[in-house]
Amino acid sequence: MLLTLHANSLRSMLVGSRRPQHLSLAELPSFTRQTLGLHGLMIPTTILAGLSREELGRLREQSDRAGCALLSIIEDGTLAIGSATEADALGALERLGRILKAGHTVGCSSIVVQIAAQNTDDGIARAVDRLKSASELAERLEVTILLRSCKGLTSTPEGLTTLIKRVGGFRVGACPDFETAANAPDPSLFMRRLTPYASAAIASTRAFASNISKAAEPAGHEEDPDAAVEHESYPIEPLMKAMIAVGYDGSLAIDYRGDGDATLGVLRSRTLLERCVASVQREEE
């Protein structure tokens, strides 16, 4: 399992920030690798908005030099792939095509999107037909389309996996999210059902126990390796165990969604995830 960064974690440092902690997009790969100790990036389309093809190419080069590859582009909005209105569906397909091409330009192995589709026979049929069309472009570009759960057909693992199986091929999969799973009736089951279809997943975190002061800090700061890290918003370890139980070995992007110091939030998240993996390994020995 490869721990990576969802760049949305550092949005306050990247987008329109005038704080002393301001971080340019060009600096993001080296910061991710050297300061956060993570091994790849998932970047939202809103952070990449406005970049030319040449600028995207330079970002790819900067990532390669830093040893921190751009693994996925994630679309923030929802695409109306299953819409009964043809114009809306065509617009969604055009947008999906642009994201796929951007992903190819920066060397991503996948893009992550949410699609709007009703859980009806007609809604499913429309979504399947249009995703099959999009998957042909994805195959040519060698980029996989990963689907996130959202309202409608893909709100349940059953709906999302049914869609993936009906589209078929190897270019459409899933991207499970911890916070979405935590809100499901059975969070562990949610992860176990989606993970076999995933090549990327999102480790979303929020609030940590208030008594933690030195779980992990940026390079150059003294770190207490025995500090306890507790995630207060929802249990993380059962979700990690569910992924490991089905043999997941893809990327896991830390998306810190809490308040306060974003860098420390990401580092605490990393420490927690690493200790979850170590705990599972000890149990297996």
C-alpha positions in Angstrom: 0.0 0.0 0.0 1.4 3.3 -1.1 0.7 6.4 1.1 0.2 9.5 -0.9 -1.2 13.0 -0.6 -4.6 14.4 -1.7 -3.6 18.0 -2.5 -6.9 19.3 -1.1 -5.4 18.8 2.3 -3.0 21.7 1.6 -5.5 23.9 -0.3 -5.2 26.7 2.2 -1.5 26.8 1.4 -1.9 26.4 -2.4 -4.8 28.4 -3.6 -4.8 32.2 -3.2 -2.9 32.0 0.0 -0.8 35.0 1.2 0.2 33.3 4.4 3.9 32.7 5.3 3.2 29.0 4.7 2.3 29.7 1.1 3.2 26.8 -1.2 3.4 27.0 -5.0 2.2 24.2 -7.1 5.7 23.7 -8.5 6.9 23.1 -4.9 4.1 20.7 -4.0 5.8 17.5 -5.2 9.1 18.0 -3.2 7.2 19.2 -0.1 5.0 16.1 -0.3 8.0 13.8 -0.5 10.5 15.5 1.7 8.4 17.2 4.4 5.4 14.9 4.5 7.2 11.6 3.8 4.5 10.6 1.2 5.1 9.0 -2.2 2.7 10.4 -4.7 -0.1 12.9 -5.4 -3.8 13.1 -6.1 -4.6 16.6 -7.3 -8.1 18.1 -7.7 -9.0 19.7 -11.1 -9.8 23.0 -9.4 -6.1 23.3 -8.3 -5.0 22.5 -11.9 -7.6 24.8 -13.5 -6.1 27.3 -16.0 -2.8 25.4 -16.6 -1.8 24.9 -20.2 -0.7 21.6 -21.6 2.9 22.9 -21.4 2.5 23.8 -17.7 0.9 20.4 -17.0 3.9 18.8 -18.6 6.3 20.9 -16.5 4.4 19.8 -13.4 4.9 16.2 -14.4 8.7 16.8 -14.8 8.8 18.4 -11.4 7.0 15.5 -9.8 9.3 13.0 -11.5 12.4 14.9 -10.3 11.0 15.0 -6.7 10.3 11.2 -6.7 6.6 12.0 -6.1 4.5 11.0 -9.1 1.2 12.5 -10.0 -0.9 9.4 -9.6 -4.5 10.7 -10.0 -6.5 13.8 -10.9 -9.8 14.1 -9.0 -12.8 16.0 -10.3 -14.5 18.0 -7.5 -17.9 18.3 -9.2 -20.4 15.6 -10.2 -20.7 14.6 -13.9 -24.3 14.1 -15.3 -23.3 10.9 -17.1 -26.7 9.2 -16.4 -28.8 12.3 -17.3 -32.0 11.8 -19.4 -31.2 15.2 -21.0 -28.9 14.5 -23.9 -27.2 17.9 -23.8 -26.3 17.5 -20.1 -24.9 14.0 -20.8 -22.8 15.2 -23.7 -21.4 18.0 -21.7 -20.5 15.5 -18.9 -18.8 13.2 -21.4 -16.9 16.1 -22.9 -15.7 17.1 -19.5 -14.7 13.6 -18.7 -12.7 13.4 -21.9 -10.8 16.6 -21.0 -10.0 15.2 -17.5 -8.7 12.0 -19.1 -6.5 13.9 -21.5 -5.1 16.0 -18.6 -4.4 12.9 -16.7 -2.5 11.4 -19.6 -0.5 14.7 -20.0 0.7 14.6 -16.3 1.3 10.9 -16.4 -1.6 9.8 -14.1 -2.6 6.2 -13.9 -6.2 7.2 -13.0 -8.7 9.9 -12.7 -11.3 10.0 -10.0 -14.9 11.2 -10.7 -18.4 11.2 -9.3 -21.2 10.5 -11.7 -24.9 11.4 -11.3 -27.2 8.5 -12.3 -30.6 7.4 -11.1 -30.9 3.9 -9.6 -33.4 2.8 -12.3 -33.2 0.5 -15.3 -33.1 3.5 -17.6 -30.6 5.5 -15.5 -28.3 2.5 -15.2 -28.5 1.8 -19.0 -27.6 5.4 -19.8 -24.7 5.5 -17.5 -23.3 2.1 -18.7 -23.5 3.1 -22.4 -21.8 6.5 -21.8 -19.1 5.1 -19.5 -18.4 2.4 -22.1 -17.8 5.2 -24.6 -15.5 7.0 -22.2 -13.6 3.8 -21.4 -12.6 3.5 -25.0 -10.8 6.8 -24.7 -9.4 5.8 -21.3 -8.0 2.7 -22.9 -6.2 4.6 -25.7 -4.8 7.0 -23.1 -3.9 4.2 -20.6 -5.7 6.0 -17.8 -8.3 4.3 -15.6 -11.6 6.0 -14.6 -12.3 5.5 -10.9 -15.8 6.2 -9.5 -16.5 7.7 -6.1 -19.7 7.1 -4.3 -22.3 9.9 -4.5 -26.1 10.4 -4.3 -28.1 8.1 -6.5 -26.9 4.9 -8.2 -23.4 4.9 -6.7 -24.4 5.7 -3.2 -24.2 2.1 -2.2 -21.4 -0.5 -2.9 -24.0 -2.6 -4.7 -25.0 0.1 -7.1 -21.4 1.2 -7.8 -20.1 -2.3 -8.4 -23.1 -3.2 -10.6 -22.2 -0.3 -12.8 -18.5 -1.2 -13.0 -19.3 -4.8 -13.8 -21.8 -3.9 -16.5 -19.4 -1.5 -18.2 -16.8 -4.2 -18.1 -13.2 -4.0 -19.3 -10.2 -2.8 -17.2 -10.6 1.0 -17.4 -13.4 1.6 -14.9 -13.1 1.0 -11.2 -13.8 2.4 -7.8 -12.2 4.9 -5.4 -13.5 4.3 -1.8 -13.4 7.2 0.7 -13.0 6.7 4.4 -15.5 9.4 5.5 -18.1 8.1 3.1 -17.6 4.6 4.4 -17.8 5.8 8.0 -21.3 7.2 7.3 -22.5 3.8 5.8 -24.5 1.4 8.0 -21.6 -1.0 8.0 -18.3 0.9 7.3 -16.1 -2.2 7.1 -18.4 -4.0 4.8 -18.6 -0.9 2.6 -14.8 -0.9 2.2 -14.6 -4.7 1.7 -17.1 -4.5 -1.2 -15.5 -1.6 -3.0 -11.8 -2.2 -2.4 -11.4 -5.1 -4.9 -12.4 -2.7 -7.6 -10.0 0.0 -6.5 -6.6 1.0 -7.5 -6.7 4.3 -5.5 -8.5 5.2 -2.3 -8.9 8.3 -0.1 -8.0 8.2 3.6 -10.1 11.2 4.7 -9.4 12.4 8.2 -10.7 15.2 10.4 -10.3 15.7 14.2 -7.6 14.1 16.3 -7.4 13.8 20.0 -6.7 17.1 21.6 -3.9 15.7 23.9 -1.7 14.9 20.9 1.1 17.4 20.5 4.0 15.6 18.8 2.6 12.6 17.0 4.5 13.7 13.9 6.0 17.0 12.9 7.8 18.4 9.8 11.4 17.4 9.1 13.8 19.2 11.3 11.5 19.0 14.4 11.9 16.5 17.2 9.4 13.7 16.9 8.1 11.4 19.6 7.7 7.9 18.0 5.6 6.6 20.9 3.0 9.4 20.8 -0.5 8.1 20.6 -2.6 9.2 17.6 -6.3 9.0 18.0 -8.8 10.0 15.3 -11.9 11.3 17.1 -14.3 11.7 14.1 -14.7 8.0 13.3 -12.6 4.8 13.7 -9.9 4.5 11.1 -8.4 1.1 12.0 -11.4 -1.0 11.0 -11.4 0.6 7.5 -7.7 -0.1 7.1 -8.2 -3.7 8.2 -11.0 -4.1 5.8 -8.8 -3.0 2.9 -5.8 -5.1 3.9 -8.1 -8.1 4.4 -9.0 -8.1 0.7 -5.4 -7.6 -0.4 -5.4 -4.0 -1.3 -2.0 -2.8 -2.6 -2.8 0.4 -4.4 -2.4 4.1 -3.4 -4.0 5.6 -0.4 -4.3 9.4 -0.5 -4.4 11.3 2.8 -7.1 13.9 2.6 -7.0 15.9 5.9 -10.3 17.8 6.2 -9.9 19.1 9.7 -9.1 22.5 11.2 -5.8 23.9 12.2 -2.3 23.2 10.9 -2.8 21.3 7.6 0.8 20.0 7.6 0.4 18.6 11.1 -3.0 17.1 10.2 -1.5 15.2 7.3 1.5 14.0 9.4 -0.8 12.8 12.1 -2.9 11.0 9.5 0.2 9.4 8.1 1.4 8.2 11.5 -2.0 6.7 12.3 -2.2 4.9 9.0 1.3 3.5 9.3 0.5 2.2 12.8 -2.7 0.6 11.6 -0.7 -1.3 9.0 1.9 -2.3 11.6 -0.9 -3.5 13.9 -2.4 -5.7 11.3 1.0 -7.1 10.5 1.6 -8.0 14.2 -1.7 -9.7 14.4 -0.8 -11.9 11.3 2.5 -12.9 12.8 
